Amino acid sequence: MGAFLAYLVISYFAATASLLFEASNRDIASDNTPKKWSTRFLLASNVLRLLANLLTIPLLIRLEYQYIEMHWMILIVIAQGVLFDRVFMILKNIGILASDKFASKFANKISENDLIVTKK
């Protein structure tokens, strides 16, 4: 159980790093992107992607960790966290895991000090 939880933390950390890397490269000129950084907007905009990561990663680790040696498993869970987050990012970008309606409702509730979205 301890190894499973350790693999889970490592994989979630890798997926979070992938999400933050993508968010740091956001298109600020877009109408749908806030000018200032907003963690709340990031979470609202990626809620389905995060949920997919939370459900998929433990399932795959559970299927793998008893059959693969520990030193390989660490590399596999890092790659798995990054790659599955990227797959879910692609699915979000083509509209399958899109949570734009939720993010726009959430953006309207954020105060002007927290988020600046300019409409062209």
C-alpha positions as YAML, in Angstrom:
chain: A
units: angstrom
residues:
- id: 1
  name: MET
  ca: [0.00, 0.00, 0.00]
- id: 2
  name: GLY
  ca: [2.89, 2.37, 0.79]
- id: 3
  name: ALA
  ca: [4.48, 1.90, -2.62]
- id: 4
  name: PHE
  ca: [1.14, 2.47, -4.33]
- id: 5
  name: LEU
  ca: [0.62, 5.75, -2.50]
- id: 6
  name: ALA
  ca: [4.17, 6.87, -3.26]
- id: 7
  name: TYR
  ca: [3.67, 6.13, -6.96]
- id: 8
  name: LEU
  ca: [0.37, 7.97, -6.84]
- id: 9
  name: VAL
  ca: [1.96, 11.10, -5.34]
- id: 10
  name: ILE
  ca: [4.81, 11.03, -7.87]
- id: 11
  name: SER
  ca: [2.42, 10.65, -10.80]
- id: 12
  name: TYR
  ca: [0.06, 13.39, -9.55]
- id: 13
  name: PHE
  ca: [3.06, 15.68, -9.08]
- id: 14
  name: ALA
  ca: [4.14, 15.03, -12.68]
- id: 15
  name: ALA
  ca: [0.61, 15.69, -13.97]
- id: 16
  name: THR
  ca: [0.42, 18.92, -11.95]
- id: 17
  name: ALA
  ca: [3.77, 20.04, -13.33]
- id: 18
  name: SER
  ca: [2.48, 19.36, -16.85]
- id: 19
  name: LEU
  ca: [-0.66, 21.42, -16.17]
- id: 20
  name: LEU
  ca: [1.32, 24.33, -14.74]
- id: 21
  name: PHE
  ca: [3.77, 24.22, -17.65]
- id: 22
  name: GLU
  ca: [0.89, 24.47, -20.10]
- id: 23
  name: ALA
  ca: [-0.79, 27.24, -18.08]
- id: 24
  name: SER
  ca: [2.43, 29.28, -18.00]
- id: 25
  name: ASN
  ca: [2.46, 29.22, -21.82]
- id: 26
  name: ARG
  ca: [-1.10, 30.51, -22.13]
- id: 27
  name: ASP
  ca: [-2.13, 32.96, -24.85]
- id: 28
  name: ILE
  ca: [-2.66, 36.22, -22.98]
- id: 29
  name: ALA
  ca: [-4.02, 37.93, -26.11]
- id: 30
  name: SER
  ca: [-6.99, 35.54, -26.20]
- id: 31
  name: ASP
  ca: [-10.41, 36.76, -25.08]
- id: 32
  name: ASN
  ca: [-10.85, 33.66, -22.93]
- id: 33
  name: THR
  ca: [-7.58, 34.02, -21.03]
- id: 34
  name: PRO
  ca: [-7.16, 36.26, -18.00]
- id: 35
  name: LYS
  ca: [-4.41, 38.86, -18.17]
- id: 36
  name: LYS
  ca: [-3.40, 38.27, -14.55]
- id: 37
  name: TRP
  ca: [-2.65, 34.80, -13.17]
- id: 38
  name: SER
  ca: [-5.65, 33.26, -11.41]
- id: 39
  name: THR
  ca: [-5.40, 29.85, -9.79]
- id: 40
  name: ARG
  ca: [-9.17, 29.74, -9.36]
- id: 41
  name: PHE
  ca: [-9.68, 30.30, -13.07]
- id: 42
  name: LEU
  ca: [-7.05, 27.64, -13.86]
- id: 43
  name: LEU
  ca: [-8.89, 25.09, -11.71]
- id: 44
  name: ALA
  ca: [-12.31, 26.03, -13.12]
- id: 45
  name: SER
  ca: [-11.07, 25.87, -16.68]
- id: 46
  name: ASN
  ca: [-9.45, 22.45, -16.19]
- id: 47
  name: VAL
  ca: [-11.88, 20.76, -13.80]
- id: 48
  name: LEU
  ca: [-12.73, 17.87, -16.15]
- id: 49
  name: ARG
  ca: [-9.08, 17.38, -17.06]
- id: 50
  name: LEU
  ca: [-8.14, 17.20, -13.38]
- id: 51
  name: LEU
  ca: [-10.98, 14.79, -12.68]
- id: 52
  name: ALA
  ca: [-9.86, 12.54, -15.55]
- id: 53
  name: ASN
  ca: [-6.32, 12.54, -14.12]
- id: 54
  name: LEU
  ca: [-7.60, 11.76, -10.63]
- id: 55
  name: LEU
  ca: [-9.54, 8.76, -11.90]
- id: 56
  name: THR
  ca: [-7.17, 7.36, -14.51]
- id: 57
  name: ILE
  ca: [-3.80, 7.53, -12.78]
- id: 58
  name: PRO
  ca: [-4.66, 5.35, -9.75]
- id: 59
  name: LEU
  ca: [-6.30, 2.75, -11.95]
- id: 60
  name: LEU
  ca: [-3.25, 2.41, -14.17]
- id: 61
  name: ILE
  ca: [-0.82, 2.38, -11.27]
- id: 62
  name: ARG
  ca: [-2.87, -0.35, -9.60]
- id: 63
  name: LEU
  ca: [-2.71, -2.44, -12.75]
- id: 64
  name: GLU
  ca: [1.05, -1.96, -13.18]
- id: 65
  name: TYR
  ca: [2.85, -1.70, -9.87]
- id: 66
  name: GLN
  ca: [2.88, -5.37, -8.89]
- id: 67
  name: TYR
  ca: [4.34, -6.50, -12.21]
- id: 68
  name: ILE
  ca: [7.07, -3.93, -12.85]
- id: 69
  name: GLU
  ca: [10.29, -3.52, -10.88]
- id: 70
  name: MET
  ca: [10.51, -0.55, -8.52]
- id: 71
  name: HIS
  ca: [13.28, 1.37, -10.30]
- id: 72
  name: TRP
  ca: [11.38, 1.17, -13.61]
- id: 73
  name: MET
  ca: [8.07, 1.92, -11.96]
- id: 74
  name: ILE
  ca: [9.25, 5.33, -10.77]
- id: 75
  name: LEU
  ca: [10.12, 6.33, -14.34]
- id: 76
  name: ILE
  ca: [6.86, 4.88, -15.62]
- id: 77
  name: VAL
  ca: [4.66, 6.81, -13.18]
- id: 78
  name: ILE
  ca: [6.45, 10.08, -13.98]
- id: 79
  name: ALA
  ca: [5.97, 9.52, -17.71]
- id: 80
  name: GLN
  ca: [2.42, 8.32, -17.13]
- id: 81
  name: GLY
  ca: [1.50, 11.46, -15.17]
- id: 82
  name: VAL
  ca: [2.86, 13.77, -17.86]
- id: 83
  name: LEU
  ca: [1.61, 11.81, -20.86]
- id: 84
  name: PHE
  ca: [-1.91, 11.23, -19.59]
- id: 85
  name: ASP
  ca: [-2.22, 14.88, -18.61]
- id: 86
  name: ARG
  ca: [-1.15, 15.79, -22.15]
- id: 87
  name: VAL
  ca: [-3.69, 13.36, -23.63]
- id: 88
  name: PHE
  ca: [-6.42, 14.92, -21.49]
- id: 89
  name: MET
  ca: [-5.20, 18.38, -22.56]
- id: 90
  name: ILE
  ca: [-5.64, 17.37, -26.21]
- id: 91
  name: LEU
  ca: [-9.12, 16.02, -25.42]
- id: 92
  name: LYS
  ca: [-9.91, 19.32, -23.69]
- id: 93
  name: ASN
  ca: [-8.67, 21.33, -26.66]
- id: 94
  name: ILE
  ca: [-10.85, 19.41, -29.13]
- id: 95
  name: GLY
  ca: [-13.89, 19.82, -26.89]
- id: 96
  name: ILE
  ca: [-14.34, 16.40, -25.28]
- id: 97
  name: LEU
  ca: [-13.17, 17.43, -21.80]
- id: 98
  name: ALA
  ca: [-13.95, 21.13, -22.24]
- id: 99
  name: SER
  ca: [-15.23, 22.96, -19.19]
- id: 100
  name: ASP
  ca: [-15.39, 26.40, -20.79]
- id: 101
  name: LYS
  ca: [-18.99, 27.03, -19.75]
- id: 102
  name: PHE
  ca: [-18.10, 26.33, -16.13]
- id: 103
  name: ALA
  ca: [-14.97, 28.48, -16.38]
- id: 104
  name: SER
  ca: [-16.88, 31.41, -17.90]
- id: 105
  name: LYS
  ca: [-19.51, 31.22, -15.15]
- id: 106
  name: PHE
  ca: [-16.72, 31.08, -12.60]
- id: 107
  name: ALA
  ca: [-14.87, 33.99, -14.22]
- id: 108
  name: ASN
  ca: [-17.97, 36.16, -13.94]
- id: 109
  name: LYS
  ca: [-18.06, 35.57, -10.17]
- id: 110
  name: ILE
  ca: [-14.42, 36.49, -9.61]
- id: 111
  name: SER
  ca: [-13.85, 40.04, -8.44]
- id: 112
  name: GLU
  ca: [-12.14, 42.58, -10.66]
- id: 113
  name: ASN
  ca: [-9.03, 42.48, -8.48]
- id: 114
  name: ASP
  ca: [-8.58, 38.74, -9.03]
- id: 115
  name: LEU
  ca: [-9.12, 38.49, -12.78]
- id: 116
  name: ILE
  ca: [-8.91, 40.87, -15.67]
- id: 117
  name: VAL
  ca: [-10.45, 39.59, -18.90]
- id: 118
  name: THR
  ca: [-10.65, 42.06, -21.74]
- id: 119
  name: LYS
  ca: [-13.15, 41.64, -24.55]
- id: 120
  name: LYS
  ca: [-12.16, 42.80, -28.02]
...
